[in-house]
Amino acid sequence: MRAIEKRIKEFYRKHDMDHEDLDIEKECGLFIEDMEKGLRGGESSLPMIPTYIEVDGNIPVNKRVIVLDAGGTNFRVATIYFTEQYRAVIENFSTYTMPGSDRRVSKEEFFKLIAEYTSPVIKRSSNIGFCFSYPTEALPGKNGRLLYMSKEIQAKEIEGEVIGENMLAALTEMGHTDKKHVVLLNDTVATLLAGKAGHGSRIFSSYIGFILGTGSNCCYIEKNKNIKKLKDLNQKKSQVINAESGAFGKAKRGDIDQRFDSMMVNPGVHTFEKMISGRYLGPLCGVIVGVAIEEGLFSKKSRKVSKGLETVTTEDLNDFMNNPMSNTGNLVRFAGLNSEEDRVSLYHIIDRLVERAAKLTAIHLSSFLIKTGEGNNPCFPVCITAEGTVFYGLKSFKEKVEYYLKDYLQGKKKLYYEIVHIENATLIGAAVAGLTN
Protein backbone atom coordinates (compact mmCIF):
# COMPACT_ATOMS: atom_id res chain seq x y z
CA MET A 1 0.00 0.00 0.00
CA ARG A 2 2.91 2.38 0.70
CA ALA A 3 4.14 1.77 -2.83
CA ILE A 4 0.79 3.00 -4.16
CA GLU A 5 0.96 6.16 -2.02
CA LYS A 6 4.51 6.80 -3.26
CA ARG A 7 3.40 6.33 -6.87
CA ILE A 8 0.57 8.87 -6.45
CA LYS A 9 2.95 11.35 -4.81
CA GLU A 10 5.34 11.01 -7.76
CA PHE A 11 2.40 11.49 -10.14
CA TYR A 12 1.44 14.80 -8.48
CA ARG A 13 5.06 15.98 -8.43
CA LYS A 14 5.44 15.10 -12.09
CA HIS A 15 2.48 17.36 -12.88
CA ASP A 16 3.71 20.10 -10.51
CA MET A 17 0.65 19.81 -8.26
CA ASP A 18 1.92 18.33 -4.99
CA HIS A 19 1.08 20.14 -1.76
CA GLU A 20 4.53 19.44 -0.31
CA ASP A 21 6.06 21.68 -2.97
CA LEU A 22 4.02 24.71 -1.84
CA ASP A 23 6.10 27.20 0.16
CA ILE A 24 3.61 29.04 2.40
CA GLU A 25 5.91 32.00 3.05
CA LYS A 26 6.57 32.49 -0.66
CA GLU A 27 2.94 32.06 -1.69
CA CYS A 28 1.73 34.49 0.99
CA GLY A 29 4.28 37.01 -0.23
CA LEU A 30 2.90 36.79 -3.76
CA PHE A 31 -0.67 37.10 -2.47
CA ILE A 32 0.06 40.18 -0.33
CA GLU A 33 2.05 41.81 -3.13
CA ASP A 34 -0.94 41.44 -5.46
CA MET A 35 -3.26 42.81 -2.75
CA GLU A 36 -1.13 45.92 -2.35
CA LYS A 37 -0.97 46.45 -6.12
CA GLY A 38 -4.76 46.18 -6.27
CA LEU A 39 -5.15 48.79 -3.52
CA ARG A 40 -2.91 51.17 -5.48
CA GLY A 41 -4.85 50.60 -8.69
CA GLY A 42 -1.90 48.88 -10.33
CA GLU A 43 -1.85 45.77 -12.48
CA SER A 44 -3.12 42.96 -10.28
CA SER A 45 -5.21 39.82 -10.51
CA LEU A 46 -7.02 40.98 -7.35
CA PRO A 47 -9.59 43.78 -7.85
CA MET A 48 -9.41 44.78 -4.15
CA ILE A 49 -12.83 46.42 -4.37
CA PRO A 50 -13.58 49.18 -1.84
CA THR A 51 -17.09 48.64 -0.46
CA TYR A 52 -17.60 51.99 1.33
CA ILE A 53 -19.02 49.87 4.16
CA GLU A 54 -17.70 50.62 7.64
CA VAL A 55 -18.04 48.21 10.54
CA ASP A 56 -18.98 50.75 13.22
CA GLY A 57 -22.50 51.83 14.04
CA ASN A 58 -25.32 50.49 16.18
CA ILE A 59 -27.87 48.05 14.78
CA PRO A 60 -31.45 49.33 15.23
CA VAL A 61 -33.65 46.85 17.10
CA ASN A 62 -37.12 45.62 16.15
CA LYS A 63 -36.83 47.11 12.67
CA ARG A 64 -37.38 44.78 9.73
CA VAL A 65 -35.22 44.70 6.65
CA ILE A 66 -35.65 42.68 3.44
CA VAL A 67 -32.63 40.49 2.73
CA LEU A 68 -31.68 38.93 -0.60
CA ASP A 69 -28.84 36.46 -1.08
CA ALA A 70 -27.67 35.62 -4.62
CA GLY A 71 -25.29 32.68 -4.26
CA GLY A 72 -23.76 30.11 -6.57
CA THR A 73 -26.86 28.00 -7.23
CA ASN A 74 -29.54 29.43 -4.92
CA PHE A 75 -31.28 32.76 -4.51
CA ARG A 76 -32.61 33.28 -0.96
CA VAL A 77 -35.16 35.82 0.25
CA ALA A 78 -36.23 36.66 3.81
CA THR A 79 -36.99 39.46 6.26
CA ILE A 80 -34.94 39.94 9.44
CA TYR A 81 -35.12 42.05 12.58
CA PHE A 82 -32.87 42.16 15.65
CA THR A 83 -34.18 41.82 19.20
CA GLU A 84 -32.97 44.02 22.05
CA GLN A 85 -30.43 41.29 22.79
CA TYR A 86 -29.27 41.59 19.15
CA ARG A 87 -30.53 38.14 18.24
CA ALA A 88 -31.43 37.96 14.56
CA VAL A 89 -34.99 36.78 13.88
CA ILE A 90 -35.44 35.42 10.35
CA GLU A 91 -38.94 35.43 8.83
CA ASN A 92 -40.56 34.82 5.43
CA PHE A 93 -37.66 32.67 4.26
CA SER A 94 -37.74 31.23 0.71
CA THR A 95 -35.18 29.63 -1.60
CA TYR A 96 -35.23 29.87 -5.41
CA THR A 97 -32.97 28.88 -8.31
CA MET A 98 -30.25 31.43 -9.05
CA PRO A 99 -31.06 33.02 -12.44
CA GLY A 100 -28.56 31.78 -15.04
CA SER A 101 -27.37 28.77 -13.00
CA ASP A 102 -29.23 26.22 -15.12
CA ARG A 103 -29.54 27.99 -18.48
CA ARG A 104 -28.63 31.18 -20.31
CA VAL A 105 -30.78 34.21 -19.42
CA SER A 106 -31.02 37.73 -20.83
CA LYS A 107 -30.62 40.91 -18.79
CA GLU A 108 -34.40 41.44 -18.75
CA GLU A 109 -35.13 37.89 -17.63
CA PHE A 110 -32.43 37.97 -14.95
CA PHE A 111 -33.85 41.03 -13.18
CA LYS A 112 -37.46 40.02 -13.79
CA LEU A 113 -36.83 36.74 -11.95
CA ILE A 114 -35.22 38.57 -9.03
CA ALA A 115 -38.20 40.93 -8.87
CA GLU A 116 -40.57 37.97 -8.85
CA TYR A 117 -38.62 36.32 -6.04
CA THR A 118 -38.67 39.55 -3.99
CA SER A 119 -42.29 40.49 -4.66
CA PRO A 120 -43.88 38.43 -1.81
CA VAL A 121 -41.98 40.42 0.87
CA ILE A 122 -41.54 43.77 -0.85
CA LYS A 123 -44.05 45.60 1.38
CA ARG A 124 -42.38 44.42 4.61
CA SER A 125 -39.68 47.12 4.67
CA SER A 126 -38.29 50.11 2.81
CA ASN A 127 -34.74 48.81 3.38
CA ILE A 128 -33.15 46.02 1.34
CA GLY A 129 -29.83 44.37 2.12
CA PHE A 130 -28.76 42.54 -1.05
CA CYS A 131 -25.92 40.03 -0.74
CA PHE A 132 -24.68 39.61 -4.32
CA SER A 133 -21.86 37.07 -4.51
CA TYR A 134 -20.20 38.03 -7.78
CA PRO A 135 -17.35 40.43 -8.70
CA THR A 136 -18.98 43.84 -8.37
CA GLU A 137 -17.63 47.38 -8.27
CA ALA A 138 -19.09 48.98 -5.17
CA LEU A 139 -20.45 52.49 -5.69
CA PRO A 140 -20.40 55.27 -3.06
CA GLY A 141 -24.20 55.15 -2.80
CA LYS A 142 -23.97 51.52 -1.58
CA ASN A 143 -25.07 50.09 -4.94
CA GLY A 144 -22.83 48.06 -7.22
CA ARG A 145 -21.89 47.51 -10.87
CA LEU A 146 -21.20 43.92 -11.96
CA LEU A 147 -17.67 43.53 -13.31
CA TYR A 148 -18.06 40.04 -14.73
CA MET A 149 -19.94 36.82 -14.00
CA SER A 150 -18.29 33.86 -12.26
CA LYS A 151 -19.34 30.41 -10.94
CA GLU A 152 -20.53 29.43 -14.41
CA ILE A 153 -23.62 31.68 -14.21
CA GLN A 154 -24.92 32.23 -17.76
CA ALA A 155 -26.01 35.86 -17.70
CA LYS A 156 -23.44 37.69 -19.82
CA GLU A 157 -25.77 40.61 -20.62
CA ILE A 158 -25.80 41.93 -17.03
CA GLU A 159 -22.04 42.54 -16.95
CA GLY A 160 -21.47 46.27 -16.49
CA GLU A 161 -24.98 46.82 -15.12
CA VAL A 162 -25.85 48.48 -11.78
CA ILE A 163 -27.53 45.65 -9.90
CA GLY A 164 -29.76 47.41 -7.38
CA GLU A 165 -30.91 50.00 -9.90
CA ASN A 166 -31.99 47.34 -12.40
CA MET A 167 -33.72 45.30 -9.72
CA LEU A 168 -35.74 48.32 -8.54
CA ALA A 169 -36.68 49.08 -12.16
CA ALA A 170 -37.96 45.50 -12.57
CA LEU A 171 -39.97 45.82 -9.35
CA THR A 172 -41.46 49.10 -10.59
CA GLU A 173 -42.55 47.36 -13.81
CA MET A 174 -44.38 44.86 -11.62
CA GLY A 175 -46.24 47.73 -9.91
CA HIS A 176 -44.14 48.06 -6.75
CA THR A 177 -43.52 51.81 -6.78
CA ASP A 178 -42.78 52.48 -3.08
CA LYS A 179 -39.33 53.98 -2.53
CA LYS A 180 -36.70 51.47 -1.43
CA HIS A 181 -33.14 51.89 -0.19
CA VAL A 182 -30.87 49.09 -1.45
CA VAL A 183 -27.46 48.28 0.05
CA LEU A 184 -25.51 45.88 -2.16
CA LEU A 185 -22.67 43.85 -0.68
CA ASN A 186 -20.70 40.71 -1.33
CA ASP A 187 -21.24 37.48 0.60
CA THR A 188 -17.82 37.77 2.23
CA VAL A 189 -18.63 41.29 3.42
CA ALA A 190 -21.93 40.00 4.79
CA THR A 191 -20.08 37.19 6.53
CA LEU A 192 -17.66 39.65 8.11
CA LEU A 193 -20.52 41.85 9.36
CA ALA A 194 -22.32 38.83 10.80
CA GLY A 195 -19.18 37.88 12.70
CA LYS A 196 -18.90 41.32 14.23
CA ALA A 197 -22.61 41.42 15.10
CA GLY A 198 -22.64 37.95 16.62
CA HIS A 199 -20.15 38.32 19.46
CA GLY A 200 -21.58 40.94 21.80
CA SER A 201 -18.91 42.33 24.10
CA ARG A 202 -16.13 40.09 22.80
CA ILE A 203 -13.29 42.24 21.46
CA PHE A 204 -11.29 41.22 18.40
CA SER A 205 -8.43 43.25 16.90
CA SER A 206 -9.86 42.93 13.38
CA TYR A 207 -12.25 40.92 11.24
CA ILE A 208 -12.02 38.74 8.14
CA GLY A 209 -14.92 37.30 6.14
CA PHE A 210 -14.19 34.07 4.30
CA ILE A 211 -16.29 31.94 1.95
CA LEU A 212 -15.39 28.51 0.63
CA GLY A 213 -18.39 26.79 -0.88
CA THR A 214 -19.42 26.83 -4.53
CA GLY A 215 -16.88 29.63 -4.96
CA SER A 216 -14.31 31.29 -2.73
CA ASN A 217 -13.52 34.83 -1.60
CA CYS A 218 -12.10 36.81 1.29
CA CYS A 219 -12.61 40.33 2.66
CA TYR A 220 -11.00 42.30 5.48
CA ILE A 221 -10.89 45.77 7.04
CA GLU A 222 -8.36 48.16 5.49
CA LYS A 223 -7.31 51.66 6.54
CA ASN A 224 -8.50 54.27 4.04
CA LYS A 225 -5.00 55.77 3.89
CA ASN A 226 -3.79 52.53 2.26
CA ILE A 227 -6.43 52.60 -0.49
CA LYS A 228 -4.35 54.74 -2.83
CA LYS A 229 -6.61 54.29 -5.87
CA LEU A 230 -9.42 56.29 -4.24
CA LYS A 231 -9.21 60.00 -3.58
CA ASP A 232 -11.09 62.09 -1.00
CA LEU A 233 -11.46 59.28 1.55
CA ASN A 234 -11.40 60.15 5.24
CA GLN A 235 -7.84 59.12 6.06
CA LYS A 236 -8.70 58.46 9.71
CA LYS A 237 -11.31 55.81 8.92
CA SER A 238 -11.32 52.26 7.60
CA GLN A 239 -13.64 50.23 5.40
CA VAL A 240 -14.21 46.68 4.25
CA ILE A 241 -12.29 45.63 1.14
CA ASN A 242 -13.77 42.88 -1.02
CA ALA A 243 -10.69 41.31 -2.56
CA GLU A 244 -12.43 38.88 -4.96
CA SER A 245 -9.55 36.63 -3.97
CA GLY A 246 -10.80 33.67 -5.99
CA ALA A 247 -9.40 35.63 -8.95
CA PHE A 248 -5.82 35.43 -7.64
CA GLY A 249 -3.71 34.48 -10.63
CA LYS A 250 -0.23 33.85 -9.23
CA ALA A 251 -0.70 30.65 -7.26
CA LYS A 252 1.45 27.70 -8.25
CA ARG A 253 -0.46 25.64 -10.87
CA GLY A 254 0.37 22.43 -12.68
CA ASP A 255 -0.25 21.30 -16.24
CA ILE A 256 -3.47 19.43 -15.32
CA ASP A 257 -4.74 22.61 -13.61
CA GLN A 258 -4.16 24.44 -16.87
CA ARG A 259 -5.78 21.72 -18.95
CA PHE A 260 -8.81 21.78 -16.67
CA ASP A 261 -9.01 25.59 -16.83
CA SER A 262 -9.06 25.48 -20.64
CA MET A 263 -12.19 23.28 -20.48
CA MET A 264 -14.22 25.80 -18.47
CA VAL A 265 -16.74 28.41 -19.65
CA ASN A 266 -14.36 31.14 -18.40
CA PRO A 267 -10.75 30.01 -19.01
CA GLY A 268 -8.11 32.19 -17.37
CA VAL A 269 -10.61 33.65 -14.88
CA HIS A 270 -10.64 32.84 -11.14
CA THR A 271 -7.83 30.32 -11.48
CA PHE A 272 -7.22 30.20 -7.71
CA GLU A 273 -10.88 29.41 -7.08
CA LYS A 274 -10.61 26.53 -9.56
CA MET A 275 -8.10 24.81 -7.28
CA ILE A 276 -10.05 25.00 -4.03
CA SER A 277 -13.79 25.62 -4.42
CA GLY A 278 -16.76 23.27 -4.55
CA ARG A 279 -17.80 24.19 -8.08
CA TYR A 280 -14.45 23.03 -9.43
CA LEU A 281 -12.71 20.64 -7.02
CA GLY A 282 -14.77 17.60 -8.06
CA PRO A 283 -14.51 18.14 -11.84
CA LEU A 284 -10.77 18.85 -11.46
CA CYS A 285 -10.40 15.54 -9.63
CA GLY A 286 -12.23 13.82 -12.48
CA VAL A 287 -9.68 15.18 -14.96
CA ILE A 288 -6.80 14.14 -12.68
CA VAL A 289 -8.18 10.60 -12.36
CA GLY A 290 -8.54 10.44 -16.14
CA VAL A 291 -4.87 11.40 -16.60
CA ALA A 292 -3.84 8.90 -13.91
CA ILE A 293 -5.72 6.14 -15.74
CA GLU A 294 -3.99 7.11 -19.01
CA GLU A 295 -0.62 6.93 -17.26
CA GLY A 296 -1.22 3.45 -15.88
CA LEU A 297 -1.88 4.19 -12.22
CA PHE A 298 -5.00 2.01 -12.30
CA SER A 299 -5.65 -1.52 -13.51
CA LYS A 300 -6.02 -2.35 -17.21
CA LYS A 301 -9.72 -3.02 -16.70
CA SER A 302 -10.22 0.49 -15.33
CA ARG A 303 -8.49 1.93 -18.38
CA LYS A 304 -10.98 0.10 -20.62
CA VAL A 305 -14.22 1.05 -18.87
CA SER A 306 -13.63 4.52 -17.45
CA LYS A 307 -16.18 7.09 -18.59
CA GLY A 308 -18.13 10.04 -17.20
CA LEU A 309 -15.20 11.38 -15.18
CA GLU A 310 -15.88 14.89 -16.52
CA THR A 311 -19.15 14.94 -14.53
CA VAL A 312 -17.57 14.18 -11.14
CA THR A 313 -18.68 16.56 -8.39
CA THR A 314 -17.13 17.59 -5.09
CA GLU A 315 -19.96 15.72 -3.39
CA ASP A 316 -18.72 12.59 -5.17
CA LEU A 317 -15.27 13.13 -3.64
CA ASN A 318 -16.79 13.48 -0.21
CA ASP A 319 -18.93 10.38 -0.65
CA PHE A 320 -15.92 8.29 -1.61
CA MET A 321 -13.71 9.56 1.22
CA ASN A 322 -16.45 8.87 3.75
CA ASN A 323 -16.92 5.30 2.45
CA PRO A 324 -14.14 4.17 0.08
CA MET A 325 -15.46 0.62 -0.15
CA SER A 326 -18.94 1.59 -1.31
CA ASN A 327 -19.96 0.33 -4.75
CA THR A 328 -22.61 3.01 -5.37
CA GLY A 329 -20.58 6.21 -5.71
CA ASN A 330 -20.07 7.93 -9.05
CA LEU A 331 -16.28 7.91 -8.79
CA VAL A 332 -16.20 4.17 -8.32
CA ARG A 333 -18.57 3.65 -11.24
CA PHE A 334 -16.90 6.13 -13.59
CA ALA A 335 -13.37 4.87 -12.93
CA GLY A 336 -14.43 1.25 -13.26
CA LEU A 337 -12.64 0.29 -10.05
CA ASN A 338 -12.49 -3.44 -9.53
CA SER A 339 -9.69 -4.02 -7.04
CA GLU A 340 -8.63 -2.84 -3.62
CA GLU A 341 -5.43 -1.44 -5.15
CA ASP A 342 -7.47 0.76 -7.51
CA ARG A 343 -9.50 2.07 -4.59
CA VAL A 344 -6.34 2.85 -2.62
CA SER A 345 -4.95 4.72 -5.63
CA LEU A 346 -8.15 6.74 -5.91
CA TYR A 347 -8.10 7.45 -2.17
CA HIS A 348 -4.59 8.90 -2.36
CA ILE A 349 -5.39 10.93 -5.49
CA ILE A 350 -8.34 12.56 -3.75
CA ASP A 351 -6.55 12.97 -0.41
CA ARG A 352 -3.55 14.73 -1.94
CA LEU A 353 -5.81 17.01 -3.98
CA VAL A 354 -7.81 17.94 -0.87
CA GLU A 355 -4.56 18.42 1.08
CA ARG A 356 -3.34 20.86 -1.58
CA ALA A 357 -6.65 22.73 -1.48
CA ALA A 358 -6.41 22.95 2.32
CA LYS A 359 -2.86 24.29 2.20
CA LEU A 360 -3.83 26.83 -0.45
CA THR A 361 -6.74 27.87 1.77
CA ALA A 362 -4.36 28.35 4.70
CA ILE A 363 -2.18 30.52 2.43
CA HIS A 364 -5.33 32.42 1.45
CA LEU A 365 -6.33 33.17 5.06
CA SER A 366 -2.79 33.79 6.28
CA SER A 367 -2.23 36.44 3.61
CA PHE A 368 -5.30 38.37 4.71
CA LEU A 369 -4.54 38.09 8.40
CA ILE A 370 -1.01 39.38 7.86
CA LYS A 371 -2.42 42.23 5.73
CA THR A 372 -4.69 43.39 8.58
CA GLY A 373 -1.59 44.21 10.61
CA GLU A 374 -3.39 42.84 13.68
CA GLY A 375 -3.47 39.66 15.75
CA ASN A 376 -0.23 40.24 17.67
CA ASN A 377 -1.93 39.98 21.10
CA PRO A 378 -3.49 36.57 21.89
CA CYS A 379 -6.13 38.34 24.02
CA PHE A 380 -7.30 40.26 20.94
CA PRO A 381 -7.12 37.81 18.04
CA VAL A 382 -8.37 38.42 14.52
CA CYS A 383 -11.87 37.04 14.04
CA ILE A 384 -12.18 34.90 10.91
CA THR A 385 -15.85 34.29 10.18
CA ALA A 386 -15.86 31.32 7.82
CA GLU A 387 -18.74 30.02 5.73
CA GLY A 388 -19.17 27.41 3.04
CA THR A 389 -19.93 23.78 2.35
CA VAL A 390 -16.38 22.88 1.35
CA PHE A 391 -14.80 24.41 4.45
CA TYR A 392 -17.17 22.70 6.86
CA GLY A 393 -18.51 19.77 4.85
CA LEU A 394 -15.64 18.19 2.90
CA LYS A 395 -14.15 15.35 4.95
CA SER A 396 -11.14 16.44 7.04
CA PHE A 397 -10.80 19.75 5.16
CA LYS A 398 -11.23 22.16 8.06
CA GLU A 399 -8.83 20.13 10.21
CA LYS A 400 -6.21 20.20 7.46
CA VAL A 401 -6.55 23.98 7.09
CA GLU A 402 -6.26 24.53 10.84
CA TYR A 403 -3.08 22.44 10.95
CA TYR A 404 -1.34 24.70 8.42
CA LEU A 405 -2.70 27.90 9.99
CA LYS A 406 -1.52 26.98 13.47
CA ASP A 407 1.89 25.90 12.23
CA TYR A 408 2.48 29.01 10.14
CA LEU A 409 0.59 31.86 11.85
CA GLN A 410 0.94 30.95 15.51
CA GLY A 411 4.09 28.86 15.25
CA LYS A 412 6.18 30.99 12.89
CA LYS A 413 4.52 34.42 12.82
CA LYS A 414 3.20 34.61 16.41
CA LEU A 415 -0.11 35.89 15.10
CA TYR A 416 -3.42 34.91 16.69
CA TYR A 417 -6.84 34.29 15.23
CA GLU A 418 -10.14 32.61 15.98
CA ILE A 419 -12.29 30.88 13.36
CA VAL A 420 -16.02 31.31 14.06
CA HIS A 421 -19.19 30.11 12.41
CA ILE A 422 -22.42 32.13 12.38
CA GLU A 423 -25.60 30.37 11.30
CA ASN A 424 -27.11 32.14 8.26
CA ALA A 425 -24.17 34.53 8.20
CA THR A 426 -24.79 35.99 4.74
CA LEU A 427 -28.44 36.74 5.53
CA ILE A 428 -27.59 38.31 8.90
CA GLY A 429 -24.73 40.33 7.44
CA ALA A 430 -26.97 41.60 4.64
CA ALA A 431 -29.49 42.65 7.28
CA VAL A 432 -26.83 44.54 9.25
CA ALA A 433 -25.72 46.33 6.08
CA GLY A 434 -29.30 47.18 5.08
CA LEU A 435 -30.06 48.64 8.51
CA THR A 436 -26.82 50.53 9.20
CA ASN A 437 -25.71 51.92 5.82
N, C-alpha and C positions, 0 to 999 in steps of 0.2 A: 504493500500500500504506500510506503514511503517513496518507492520508485515512481509511482503514479504522481504523487504530489510534486516531486522533483521535476518530472517531465512537464507538468502544467506550469510550474514556475519558470522553467526555461522557455516555454511557449510564450508566456507573457513578456519575458525579457527580450525575446527575439523580436516581438512586435512593439517594443518600447512602451509597455503599458503596465509594468509591475509596480505595485505600491512601494516596494522597498527602495526603488530608485527615485522616489520623490523626496527632495530636500525641503523640509518645512520652512526653514529659515529663508532659503532662496526664493521659494514660491511666494511666501508672504511679502518679501521685498518687492517682487514683481507686481503683486496685487496692490500694495500700498502706493507704489510709484504710479500705477495707472489711476488710482483714486485721486491722487494729488494733481495729476495732469487733467483729469476730468473737472476738478474743482476750479482749475485755472482757465478752463475753456480750451485746453490744448488737445492735441490728437490723442485720443484714448478710446479703448473699447468699452469703457464704463461711462455712461452718460452723466452720472452723479447729479441727479435732478433735484434742484432745490424745491421744497414743497410749500414754503412759506407757512408751514404749520409749526407752531411753538408748543412746548409741552407744559407750560405753566397755565394757570387759570383754573377756577373752580367749576365743577360740573353742577349745573342746576338740577335740583331734585324734583321728582314728580312731574317732569315735563317730557312728553313723548316726542320722539323723533322717528322718522321713517328711515330704515336702513336697507340698502341694496348691496349685494355682494356678488360681483361678476368674477367667477373663478375659472378654473381650467375646463371643467365639463358642466358645472352647475351654476345656476343663477338663483340666489336666495333673496327673499324679501321678508321683512318683519317690521314691527315697531318695538321700540325699547324705551323704558324710562328707568331712572335710578331712584332707589329709596333713600331715605335720610341716612341710612347706613352705607350708602353707595353700592348697594347690591343691584346688579342689572336685572331687570325683569323683561323677558322677551315674550312678545305677544304676536299674534297674527302671522305666524311663521309659515312660509311656503317655499318649496324648491321646484325650480323649472330647469329645462335644458338650456345651456348657454347658447345663445344665437351664434351660428357658424361652427359649432363643434361637431355637428353631424352632416353638414352639407354647406355649400356655398350660399351666402346671402348677400343681398344688395344693401347699400346704406339705408334706404328707406325701410326695408324689411327688418334690418337689425334694430333700429330705434323704435319701430312700431311694436316689435315683440317685447322690448323692454317696457314700453309704455303700457302694454297689455298686462304684463306681469305686475307692474306697480299700481295699476288702476284700482284694485280692490282695497288698498290702504291709503290712497292718495289724500283722502279727506281727514286723516288722523292727525296730521301735523303740517305745519308750514316749513319745517326744516327737514332736509334730506341729507343723510350721510351716505355717500356712494363709494363703496370700496371697489375700485376698478383695477384688476390685477394684470395690467399690461403696460408696456413702456409708454409713459405719458408725460408730456411736458406740463408741469404744474404752472398755472397762471396766478398772478397776484390776487385775483378775485376768488381764489380757492376753487376754480374750475380747472380743466385740463384738456390739452390737445394730444390726441393719440399720435405717437411717433411712428410705430409700426406694430403689426400684430405678431404675436408669438403663440406657442403652445398649439400650433397647427390649427388655429381658428381661421376659418375661411370667410373673411369679411374684409377683403382688400380695400373696398371703396370707402371705409371709414377712416383710413389712415390720413392724418392731417386734420381731422375734424375735431371740434370742441365737443366733448362728450356730454356734459351737463346741458349745454345749450340745445343740442340736437334732441336730447331726451325730453326737455321741457317743451320743445316745439311739437314733438310727437304727442305728448300729453294734451297740449292745447288743441291739436287736430281732433283728439278724441272727445273734446268738450270740457276738459279740466283746465279752467282759466284762472283759478286762484293763484296768487303769487307764491312762489316757492323759492327758498334759499337752498342751493345745492353746494355741498362741500365734497369735492372729489379727492380721493386719496388712494394710495396703493395698499394692497393687503399687508405688506410688511410694515408700512406706517401705521395701519390699523392695529396690527399685532403689537407694535411698540407702545402705542397709546393704551391698549388694553392692559399691558404689563404694568404701566405706571399707575393706572386707575385701580388695579386689583390688589395693591399691597398696603393700603392704608398708611400707617405711620412708619412703615419700613423705609429706611433711607438707603438708596443706592447712589453710587457716584455718577453713573450714566446708564443709558438704556440702548439696547439693540433689539430690533425686530428681525426675526429670521423665519423664512418659509422654505420648507423642503417637502413638497408633495408632488402634484402634477408638474409644477415648475419649481424654480428656486430663485430667491432674492434675499437681499439684506438691506437694512436701513439703520441709521444711527444719528446721533445728535452732533452737529458740527457748529463751531463758532462762526458767526457771520464774517468775521474778519479774515477767515481762511477761504471764503467763497469768492475768489478773485474775479470770476466771470460775471458777477452781478455788481452793479453799482448802486449807490444810495441805500445800502442796507444799514441798519442800526448796528454799528460795530461792537456794541456792548452786549448784544443779544445772540441767541443761538436758534437754530431751526433744524428740523428733521431733513436729512438728505436721503432720497431714494436712489440707491446706487444702480439699480437694475443689474445686479452683480452676476446674474446668470449669463449676461452678455460678455463676461470677461474672456478675452481672446488670447491670453498669453500663458495659459496653463499648459503643462507638458502633455502632449497628445501623441498617440501612436498611429501607425498606418491603418489599423482597423477602425480607430476613431474617425479618421479622415474618410475612409471608405463609407462608413455608416453615415457621416454627415452629408456626403454627396447624394445619399439616397433620400434625404428628407425634403419636405416642401420648401424649407428655408435654409439651404446650404450656406455655411459660413456665418450664420446668425446664431447667437446664444450657444456657442460651442462648449462653454463650461457647463451650462445647464444640461447639455446632452451627455455629460459624463456622470451626472449625479442624480438627476431628477426622475420621478416616477413615470413621466410620459416617455422617457427615452431609455431608462436603464434596462428594462426588459427586452425591447427590440434590439438594443446594442448587444445584449447577451446572446440573443438569437444569432446575430451575425458572427459573433466570436465563436459560438459552438459550430456554426457552419464551416468556418475556416479551420477550426480544430479537427473536424471530421475530414476535411480535404487533406489535412496534413498528417493523417493517420493516428490521431490520438484516441480514436475510438475503434471498435471492432469493425471488421469488413462488412458484417451484416448491417451495422448502423450506417455505414457509408452508402449502402445500396438503398435503404428505405427512408432516409431522412427527408423530410419535407415539411413545409409550413413554419419553418423556424423564423421567418420574417414577421410572423404574427405573434410571437412570444410577448407576453406582458410582464410587468414587474410583479404583478400578483402571481403569475406562474412561477417566478423565481422564489417568491416567498412560500408558495405551496410546496415546492420541491424541498426547500431547506428545512421546512417544518416536518416533512415526512418523506425522506429520500427514497424509501422503499415502496412508496405507493405506485400503483400501476395506472392511476386515473389521470395524473397531471398531464398538461399539454406538453411540457418539456420532454417527459419520458416518451410520450407518443410521437412527437415530432422527430426526436433524435433516434427513434427506433432502438432504444436501449434494451439489451437482452442479457446482460451479464452484470455481476456485481462490480467488476472492474470498470465498466462503462459508467455506472452510477457514481463510483468514486471519482472518476475523471470529471464528470459533470459537477459533482459537489465542489471540487477544488476550483473549477473554472468560475462557478458562481461566487464562491467564497472570496476568491482573490479579487474579483470585480467589485464586490460589495466592500471589501477592505480598502480598495483604492478609492471608491466613492466616499467612504467614511474619512479617510485621511485628507482627501480634497475638501471635504466639508469642514474638517478641523482647521485647515489652512484658511478657508473662507471666513470662518468665525474669528480666528486668531487675528487675521488682518484687520478686521473691523474693530475688535477690542483694542488692539494696539493703536489704531487711528483715533480712538476716542481720547487718548492721553490719560485715561483714568484706570481705576482698578488696582492702584498701588497699595491701598490699605485694605487688609482682609475684612475689616469691620464695615467697609463701604465698597462692596464689590460692584462690578458692572452687571446689571440685570439683562440676561439674554432671554427674551420671550420667544420660544420656539413653537412653531406650528407645522403640521404637515404629516401626511400618511406615511411617507418614506421614513422620516426622522423617527416617528414613534411606532410605526407598524411593521417595517421590514426587519426580519429576524436578526437580532444582535447588532443592528445598525447604531442605535443610540449609544450602546455600551462601547462600541468601537470608536465612535467619535469622542466620547468622554475620555477614553484612554489617551488618545493623542493630545487632546486639549490639556489634560492634567499634566502630562509629561512635558509639553512645550511651554504652556502659559505659566502654570504654577511652578513647575520644576526648573525651567530654564529662564523664564522672564520674570518670575516673582510677581505675576499679575493675577488678580482674583476676580472671579465671576460666579454667577449663579444662574443655572438654566431653569426657567419656570414655564409652566404650562397653564394657560387660561382657557377654560372651556368657552367655545364660541368667540374666540379672541377677535376675529376679523369683524364680526357683527358688533361686538362691544366697542371696539376701537372706532368703527365707523360712527357709532352713536356718540361717542365722546367728541369726535371731530365735528359732527353735525350740530352739537349743542354748544360747543365752546369756540368755534371759529366763524 
